Each structure stands twice: as C-alpha cells, then as structure tokens.
Amino acid sequence: MLRILIAEDELILAYVMQGQLEQRGLEVVGVATNGQATLEQCRSACPDVVLMDVRMPETDGIEGTRLIMQDCPTCIIVVTAHSDEATRAKAEAVGAMGFLAKPTQPAAVLEAIPAARARFAEFEAIRAHASDLDEALETRRRVEAAKSVLVARGESDTTIAFQALQERAAESGVSLRAMAEGLAEEPDGGACR
C-alpha cells in the first residue's frame, strides 16, 4: 500500500483529500501544516510520496521540499493554487518530482503518482553518483532536458529515454550528466543510436 503524507495548512482541504485517497486504497500517514513539520513527519513516517502545498506558514512548501531532499529524500508532488511557471521552476529546482494545480481531484493525484515516482527513481540513480544534492539536482535538470530531446526524436516515453541515456553514457565511458550535456550540443539533437 502506497504511503502518502499531506502537507497542507488548510486542514479542511487536507482531511477531505485524506479521506478521498484512503477510499482509493492509499494509506495517509499524516498531515503537516508547514514545511518544517513535513520534514519531521518524513523522518518518522517515511512516506512514499508527499503532497506538498506551496504557501504555508513558517516554512513554505518550496523550502520544505529543499529541506526534505537534503535530509531524507522523498518523492514530492507539489500541489498548489499558484501553478505559474516561476513556482513550478522553483519547486523543480529544489527537488519536486511532480506538480499539480489546485483544486486537485484524487484522480489527478493518482494519475500523477506513477510518473513522479519514476522521476524520483531516476533521481535516486543520479544521486548515487553525485557528490552532493546540488550536483544531483543540476544533473537531473540536464537529464530532464535531454530526455525531452530523445522523446521528441522518437523514444516512446521518458523512462525509455532515461534508460537510453544511461546506456549511451556507459558505452561512451562518460557520466550521465556529460552525456545529457553533450546531447544538447549534437547537431541532430542527439538521437540515440
């Protein structure tokens, strides 16, 4: 059973979402009302996914995401009424693996979870070879851009594109980051051969 932590300062929204997710077979391991409390609950409850609001008191969701990714990396999906590109970019820069706009229905959450967990698994593979979190996040950013190029070139999906990047890097004897960077520099956009 998938374990979910909800970070939302509007408790009525949090408890409604909790009930709806539990009706769909997910286990909600807690509700936190700010980023620091979310970090503390991540440490103790070890959720599989955190649904993170952005605007919360004391420690907001962006800072909460950064703290969690630094201390106990967890798959985080940002759920916010502020769904502009700047907010999305800030969330992704600190490690968010998914992004949903409020109001959010449980079906949208359930749909977003597999993709976010796949991205988190890729991030974990990247982090295993990085010297620190900042390097892992920058590598992830470059890999995401390279995956987009590969998908546009005909790879069937982002998971296969990530595997193709890994294989190509291993065959070439370079890091995944170097492969991702090189992909953007190739004249043909770097179609995997």
C-alpha positions as CSV (number, residue, x, y, z in Angstrom):
1,M,0.0,0.0,0.0
2,L,1.3,3.4,-1.0
3,R,2.1,5.7,2.0
4,I,1.2,9.4,1.5
5,L,2.0,12.4,3.6
6,I,-0.2,15.5,3.0
7,A,1.4,18.9,3.6
8,E,-1.5,21.5,3.6
9,D,-2.2,24.3,6.1
10,E,-5.9,24.4,5.2
11,L,-6.9,21.5,7.4
12,I,-10.3,21.0,5.9
13,L,-8.8,20.5,2.4
14,A,-6.2,18.2,3.9
15,Y,-8.7,16.0,5.6
16,V,-11.0,15.9,2.6
17,M,-8.1,14.8,0.5
18,Q,-7.0,12.2,3.1
19,G,-10.5,10.7,3.1
20,Q,-10.7,10.6,-0.7
21,L,-7.2,9.0,-1.0
22,E,-7.9,6.4,1.7
23,Q,-11.2,5.5,-0.1
24,R,-9.0,4.7,-3.1
25,G,-6.7,2.4,-1.2
26,L,-3.8,4.7,-0.2
27,E,-2.5,5.0,3.3
28,V,-2.2,8.6,4.5
29,V,0.4,8.5,7.2
30,G,-0.1,12.1,8.4
31,V,-1.0,15.7,7.7
32,A,1.5,18.6,8.2
33,T,0.7,22.3,8.2
34,N,4.2,23.7,7.2
35,G,7.4,22.6,5.6
36,Q,9.3,22.0,8.8
37,A,6.6,19.8,10.2
38,T,6.5,17.9,6.9
39,L,10.3,17.3,7.2
40,E,9.8,16.0,10.8
41,Q,6.9,13.7,9.6
42,C,9.0,12.4,6.7
43,R,11.8,11.4,9.1
44,S,9.4,9.5,11.3
45,A,6.7,8.1,9.0
46,C,8.9,7.5,5.8
47,P,6.1,8.2,3.3
48,D,6.4,7.0,-0.3
49,V,5.0,10.3,-1.6
50,V,4.5,13.8,-0.1
51,L,1.7,16.0,-1.5
52,M,3.2,19.5,-0.7
53,D,1.3,22.8,-0.7
54,V,3.5,25.8,-1.6
55,R,2.0,28.6,0.5
56,M,2.1,27.5,4.2
57,P,3.1,29.5,7.3
58,E,6.5,29.5,8.9
59,T,8.3,27.2,6.4
60,D,6.7,27.2,2.9
61,G,6.5,24.2,0.6
62,I,9.5,25.2,-1.5
63,E,11.7,25.4,1.5
64,G,10.1,22.3,2.9
65,T,10.9,20.4,-0.3
66,R,14.5,21.6,-0.2
67,L,14.9,20.5,3.5
68,I,13.4,17.1,2.8
69,M,15.5,16.5,-0.3
70,Q,18.6,17.4,1.7
71,D,17.8,15.4,4.8
72,C,15.7,12.4,3.8
73,P,14.9,12.5,0.0
74,T,11.3,11.6,-0.7
75,C,9.1,11.7,-3.8
76,I,7.4,15.1,-3.6
77,I,4.5,16.3,-5.7
78,V,3.8,20.0,-5.3
79,V,0.0,20.8,-5.1
80,T,-0.7,24.5,-5.3
81,A,-3.1,27.2,-6.4
82,H,0.0,29.1,-7.6
83,S,0.6,27.0,-10.7
84,D,2.6,29.6,-12.7
85,E,5.9,28.6,-14.4
86,A,8.0,30.5,-11.8
87,T,6.6,28.5,-9.0
88,R,7.0,25.3,-11.0
89,A,10.6,26.1,-11.7
90,K,11.4,26.9,-8.1
91,A,9.8,23.6,-7.0
92,E,11.7,21.5,-9.5
93,A,14.9,23.3,-8.7
94,V,14.7,22.1,-5.1
95,G,13.6,18.5,-6.0
96,A,9.9,18.3,-6.6
97,M,9.1,15.3,-8.9
98,G,5.6,16.4,-9.9
99,F,3.3,19.4,-10.0
100,L,-0.5,19.7,-9.7
101,A,-2.7,22.8,-9.7
102,K,-5.4,23.2,-7.2
103,P,-8.2,22.4,-6.9
104,T,-6.9,18.9,-7.2
105,Q,-9.1,15.8,-7.5
106,P,-7.9,12.5,-6.1
107,A,-8.0,11.0,-9.7
108,A,-5.4,13.6,-10.7
109,V,-3.2,12.7,-7.7
110,L,-3.4,9.0,-8.5
111,E,-2.5,9.8,-12.1
112,A,0.5,11.9,-11.1
113,I,2.0,9.5,-8.6
114,P,3.5,6.9,-11.0
115,A,5.2,9.5,-13.2
116,A,6.5,11.3,-10.1
117,R,7.8,8.0,-8.5
118,A,9.5,7.1,-11.8
119,R,11.2,10.5,-11.8
120,F,12.2,10.0,-8.2
121,A,13.7,6.6,-9.0
122,E,15.7,8.2,-11.8
123,F,16.8,11.0,-9.3
124,E,17.9,8.3,-6.8
125,A,20.1,6.7,-9.6
126,I,21.6,10.1,-10.4
127,R,22.1,11.0,-6.7
128,A,24.1,7.7,-6.2
129,H,26.8,9.1,-8.5
130,A,26.7,12.7,-7.4
131,S,28.9,14.3,-4.8
132,D,26.1,16.3,-3.2
133,L,22.4,17.3,-3.6
134,D,23.1,20.4,-5.7
135,E,25.1,18.3,-8.2
136,A,22.3,15.7,-8.3
137,L,19.6,18.3,-8.8
138,E,21.6,20.0,-11.6
139,T,22.3,16.7,-13.3
140,R,18.6,15.9,-13.0
141,R,17.7,19.2,-14.7
142,R,20.1,18.4,-17.6
143,V,18.9,14.8,-17.8
144,E,15.2,16.0,-18.0
145,A,16.1,18.3,-20.9
146,A,18.0,15.5,-22.7
147,K,15.0,13.2,-22.1
148,S,12.8,15.7,-23.8
149,V,15.1,15.8,-26.8
150,L,15.0,12.0,-27.0
151,V,11.2,11.8,-26.7
152,A,10.9,14.4,-29.4
153,R,13.2,12.2,-31.5
154,G,11.1,9.1,-31.2
155,E,11.8,7.4,-27.9
156,S,8.5,6.0,-26.8
157,D,8.5,7.6,-23.3
158,T,10.7,9.3,-20.7
159,T,11.5,6.0,-18.9
160,I,13.0,4.5,-22.1
161,A,14.7,7.8,-22.8
162,F,16.4,7.7,-19.4
163,Q,17.5,4.1,-19.9
164,A,18.9,5.1,-23.4
165,L,20.8,8.0,-21.8
166,Q,22.2,5.6,-19.1
167,E,23.2,3.0,-21.7
168,R,24.8,5.6,-24.0
169,A,26.8,7.1,-21.1
170,A,28.0,3.7,-20.0
171,E,29.0,2.7,-23.6
172,S,30.9,6.0,-24.0
173,G,32.5,5.9,-20.6
174,V,31.2,9.3,-19.6
175,S,28.9,10.4,-16.8
176,L,25.2,10.7,-17.2
177,R,25.5,14.5,-16.8
178,A,28.2,14.7,-19.5
179,M,26.0,12.6,-21.8
180,A,23.0,14.8,-21.2
181,E,25.0,18.0,-21.8
182,G,26.6,16.5,-25.0
183,L,23.2,15.5,-26.3
184,A,22.1,19.2,-26.5
185,E,25.3,20.1,-28.4
186,E,25.0,17.4,-31.1
187,P,23.8,18.9,-34.5
188,D,21.0,16.4,-34.9
189,G,19.7,16.8,-31.3
190,G,21.4,13.6,-30.2
191,A,19.2,10.8,-31.3
192,C,20.3,7.6,-29.6
193,R,21.9,5.3,-32.0
